[in-house]
Amino acid sequence: MSTYYIGIDLGGTRVKLGLVTEGAVVARKVIPANAAGGLEASFPMVRAEVDELLKLNHVMSFGGVGLAFPGLVDPSSQRILSTNKKYDDALQAEVAGWVREHWNVPFFIDNDARMAAVGEWKYGEGRDTEDLVVMTIGTGIGTSAIIGGRLLRGRHFQAGCLGGHISVQYEGRECTCGNRGCLEAYGSTWSLAGRVEGIRDFEGLFAAAAAGNAQAVRVLRDCYDVWSAGIVNLIHAYDPEVVVLGGGVMHHADAMLPYVSEKVHRHAWCPWGDVKIRATKLHGDAAVLGVTHCLHDNI
């Protein structure tokens, strides 16, 4: 008999919920996030949606809840260590206790980009390698790395997952993290504010650029260049065979991937050959699959 798991990918804009069994998402729900309102305030909404997902799919018992969180996480103690303008009350939130109280099932929590990397490694575009980098482009920019078949966490649980805060302009725009010139400060959704009139997300930016808006074309090309620079830095740091790009922008992979791939191959120092640059095919399921995988397979 198959065991079901619940995966929760707690994003800054959307919360993705998945019912997972045997490495496949068999039912999903996407709801608006309340990142500014905090994690505690989000609990009732998330609980109600999880219960509805279980009810609609006639699941009476399940094997655990996995939470992919947009911040630094210690999965061994199930504690959230640091946040950055999203769910900023999370350091005080009793997430494991909330899961025990409402469902009394096993619980696992880790960084969201790290869990997306596990999802791609086990079920997606990284299945053919043990050396993989993932970069997700959305409200922020998340990264993670797997080297020699080992998921990087580091002594302080920040190894690999702060690639969005690599400096690409050392005297550049101030980032939400306090650094200057971060990749995220030039190539994330929040960085678009005020750069093109009326544009607040990448869907709008791609549409405006396709319609011939000259300012949108310039900003989009700047994003391409910034993403490419970030990928080159990640390649130099982690020596992967494959880089998988995720996030909503990958619905426009046909437009962006050739440009980004060519620029990365031109600038990355890889005498052994070209790193493969791939677009996710899991889309919103990557972190959900990764965090539920970790519920039953210690990584």
C-alpha positions in Angstrom: 0.0 0.0 0.0 1.4 3.4 -1.0 2.4 6.0 1.7 1.3 9.6 1.1 3.2 12.6 2.2 2.4 16.3 2.3 4.9 18.8 0.9 4.6 22.5 1.6 6.8 25.0 -0.4 6.4 28.3 1.4 7.2 31.0 -1.1 7.2 34.7 -0.8 4.4 35.1 -3.3 2.7 31.7 -3.4 2.4 28.7 -1.1 2.6 25.4 -3.0 1.0 22.3 -1.4 1.5 18.8 -2.8 0.2 15.4 -2.0 3.0 13.0 -2.9 3.3 9.3 -3.2 6.1 7.1 -4.8 8.0 10.2 -6.0 5.1 11.8 -7.8 2.8 14.8 -6.9 -0.7 13.3 -7.3 -2.6 16.4 -6.2 -1.6 20.0 -5.6 -2.9 23.4 -4.5 -1.4 26.8 -4.9 -2.6 29.6 -2.6 -1.4 33.3 -2.1 1.3 33.7 0.5 1.2 36.1 3.4 4.9 36.4 3.9 4.7 40.0 5.3 2.0 38.8 7.8 4.3 36.2 9.3 4.5 32.4 9.7 2.2 32.1 12.7 -0.5 34.0 10.9 -0.2 31.7 7.9 -0.6 28.5 9.9 -4.5 28.4 10.0 -4.7 29.0 6.2 -2.1 26.3 5.4 -3.7 23.8 7.8 -7.1 24.3 6.3 -5.8 23.8 2.7 -3.8 20.7 3.7 -6.8 19.2 5.4 -8.9 20.0 2.3 -6.3 18.4 0.0 -6.3 15.2 2.1 -10.1 15.1 2.2 -10.6 15.6 -1.5 -8.2 12.8 -2.3 -9.7 10.4 0.4 -6.4 10.2 2.3 -7.2 9.1 5.9 -3.5 8.7 7.1 -0.2 9.9 5.7 3.5 9.5 6.4 4.5 13.1 7.3 4.8 16.8 6.5 7.8 18.4 4.8 8.2 22.2 4.8 10.5 24.0 2.3 11.2 27.4 3.9 12.7 30.5 2.3 15.5 31.1 4.9 18.3 29.4 6.7 17.2 26.3 8.4 18.8 23.7 10.7 17.0 20.5 9.7 18.5 18.4 12.5 16.9 20.6 15.2 13.9 21.6 13.0 14.7 25.2 13.7 14.5 28.2 11.4 17.7 30.2 11.9 17.4 33.3 9.8 14.9 35.1 7.5 15.1 38.0 5.0 11.9 40.1 4.7 9.7 36.9 4.6 7.9 35.3 7.5 10.2 37.3 9.9 8.5 35.9 13.0 9.6 32.4 12.0 12.6 32.2 14.5 10.0 32.1 17.3 7.5 29.9 15.6 7.0 26.3 16.8 6.6 24.7 13.4 7.3 21.1 14.5 4.9 21.5 17.4 2.2 22.9 15.1 2.6 19.7 12.9 2.5 17.4 15.9 -0.6 19.2 17.4 -2.6 19.0 14.2 -1.6 15.8 12.5 0.8 13.9 14.8 3.0 12.8 11.9 6.8 13.0 11.2 8.1 16.4 10.2 11.0 17.6 8.1 12.1 21.2 7.3 14.9 22.7 5.2 15.7 25.6 3.0 13.5 25.8 -0.1 16.2 26.1 -2.8 18.0 23.2 -1.2 14.9 21.1 -1.4 14.4 22.1 -5.0 17.9 20.8 -5.7 17.0 17.5 -4.1 13.8 17.4 -6.2 15.8 18.0 -9.4 18.5 15.5 -8.4 16.1 12.7 -7.6 13.2 13.3 -10.0 14.1 16.1 -12.4 16.8 17.5 -14.7 19.6 16.4 -12.4 19.0 12.7 -12.3 22.0 11.9 -14.6 24.6 13.6 -12.4 26.0 13.7 -8.8 27.3 17.2 -9.3 24.5 19.8 -9.7 23.6 23.4 -9.0 20.1 24.7 -8.9 19.1 28.4 -9.1 15.5 29.4 -8.6 14.4 32.8 -9.8 11.3 34.3 -8.2 10.4 36.7 -5.4 14.1 36.2 -4.5 16.8 34.1 -5.9 17.6 30.8 -4.3 20.5 28.4 -4.9 21.8 25.1 -3.8 24.5 22.7 -4.7 25.1 18.9 -4.7 28.8 17.9 -5.0 29.8 14.3 -5.4 26.4 13.1 -4.5 26.3 15.1 -1.2 23.9 17.9 -0.5 25.8 20.9 0.8 24.6 22.3 4.1 27.7 23.5 5.9 28.5 24.0 9.6 26.1 26.9 9.9 23.5 25.5 7.3 24.2 28.3 4.7 26.5 26.5 2.3 25.2 26.7 -1.2 22.0 28.5 -0.5 23.1 32.1 -0.5 24.0 32.4 -4.2 21.3 35.0 -4.6 23.5 37.3 -2.4 26.7 36.9 -4.5 27.8 40.5 -5.4 27.6 41.2 -9.1 28.0 45.0 -8.6 30.2 45.6 -5.6 29.1 49.3 -5.3 25.6 48.5 -6.5 22.0 48.7 -5.3 21.4 47.9 -1.7 19.8 44.4 -1.2 17.3 43.4 1.4 20.0 41.4 3.1 22.1 44.5 3.8 24.8 43.7 1.2 25.2 45.8 -1.9 25.0 44.7 -5.5 23.6 41.2 -4.9 22.4 39.1 -7.7 18.9 39.2 -6.1 19.0 43.0 -6.1 19.1 43.0 -9.9 17.4 39.8 -11.0 14.5 39.0 -8.7 10.8 39.9 -8.7 11.2 42.4 -5.9 14.0 44.1 -7.8 11.6 45.1 -10.7 9.8 47.8 -8.6 10.2 51.1 -10.3 12.4 49.9 -13.1 9.6 49.6 -15.7 6.4 51.6 -15.2 3.5 49.3 -14.3 5.5 46.1 -14.2 5.6 44.1 -10.9 6.5 40.6 -12.0 8.4 38.7 -14.7 5.2 37.7 -16.6 4.5 41.4 -17.1 8.1 42.1 -18.0 8.3 39.4 -20.6 4.9 40.5 -22.1 6.0 44.2 -22.2 9.3 43.3 -23.9 7.5 41.1 -26.5 5.2 44.0 -27.2 8.2 46.2 -28.0 8.4 48.3 -24.8 12.0 49.6 -25.1 12.5 50.0 -21.3 11.2 46.5 -20.7 13.6 45.1 -23.3 16.5 46.8 -21.6 15.6 45.6 -18.1 14.9 42.0 -19.3 18.3 42.0 -21.1 19.9 43.2 -17.9 18.2 40.4 -16.0 19.6 37.9 -18.5 23.1 39.3 -18.0 22.8 39.3 -14.2 21.5 35.7 -14.2 24.3 34.6 -16.5 26.9 36.3 -14.2 25.4 34.5 -11.2 25.5 31.2 -12.9 29.2 31.7 -13.8 30.0 32.5 -10.2 28.1 29.3 -9.0 30.0 27.2 -11.6 33.3 28.6 -10.4 32.4 27.9 -6.8 30.9 24.4 -7.0 32.2 22.8 -10.3 28.9 21.2 -11.4 28.2 19.2 -14.5 24.6 20.5 -14.7 22.9 23.8 -13.7 19.1 23.6 -13.4 17.2 26.9 -13.5 13.8 27.0 -11.9 11.1 29.5 -11.0 8.2 31.1 -12.9 10.6 32.7 -15.5 11.3 29.2 -16.8 7.9 29.3 -18.6 9.9 31.6 -20.9 12.8 29.2 -21.2 12.7 29.2 -25.0 13.3 33.0 -25.0 16.0 33.2 -22.2 17.9 29.9 -22.2 19.8 30.2 -25.5 21.1 33.7 -24.5 22.0 32.7 -20.9 23.6 29.4 -22.0 25.8 31.1 -24.6 26.9 33.8 -22.2 27.7 31.3 -19.5 29.7 29.1 -21.8 31.6 32.1 -23.1 32.6 33.3 -19.6 32.8 30.2 -17.3 36.3 28.8 -16.8 35.7 25.2 -17.6 38.6 23.6 -19.6 37.0 20.2 -19.3 33.9 21.2 -21.3 30.6 23.1 -21.1 28.3 22.8 -18.1 24.8 21.8 -19.2 22.3 24.6 -18.5 18.8 23.2 -18.2 15.3 24.5 -17.5 13.3 22.7 -14.9 10.4 20.5 -16.0 9.2 20.1 -12.5 8.3 23.8 -12.1 6.4 24.3 -8.8 6.8 20.6 -7.8 10.6 20.6 -7.3 10.8 21.7 -3.7 7.7 19.7 -2.8 9.2 16.5 -4.2 12.6 17.3 -2.5 11.2 17.9 1.0 9.0 14.8 0.9 11.9 12.7 -0.4 13.9 13.8 2.7 11.0 12.7 5.0 11.7 9.0 4.1 15.3 9.1 2.8 17.9 10.9 5.0 20.1 13.1 2.8 
